[in-house]
């Protein structure tokens, strides 16, 4: 069933125009999802999965959103520093960055951020400098320099193990106790 809409209009020269339009000919353009809403949804997914989310989780959480819009939203969040990109094996993970951790590492060099994140991930267990070197793929001299710099800024602290007399573990200042090592 096709209904007709009719209207009458007058042009600027005073001529009357009659028009009939079939409703079936009207095409409704689908509006793109608001970028802010899309970014908020990605952040929400990241908060729900604190260890990180994959592209597959994002596409499952937003099945009706075209991939190009998802990529644009993710890139914008990455550039604003609201999420971070990690690599786990062969997969890329997106993880939410809280405002507190962002302000701690503001103004850091890339290598300093990487080392600090590795130490932070160790939580209250602590981590050896050797393990930091392996995880960051940085030379030992550079790791030592970065660790001393972070210690001088009071962001990390070195804790000597009682059980293993020669081992020094690093942890962030927010973690007060190294479990099972002292």
Buried (B, 14 or more C-beta within 10 A) or exposed (E): EEEEEEEEEEEEEEEEEEEEEEEEEEEEEEEEBEEEEBBEBBBEBBEEBEEBBBBEBBEEBBEEBEEEBBEBBBEBBBEEEBBBEBEEEEEBBBBBBEEEBEEBBEEBEEBBBBBBBBBBEBBBBBBBBEBBBEBBEBEEEEBBBBBEBBBEEEBBBEBEBEEEEEBEBBBBEEBEEBEEBE
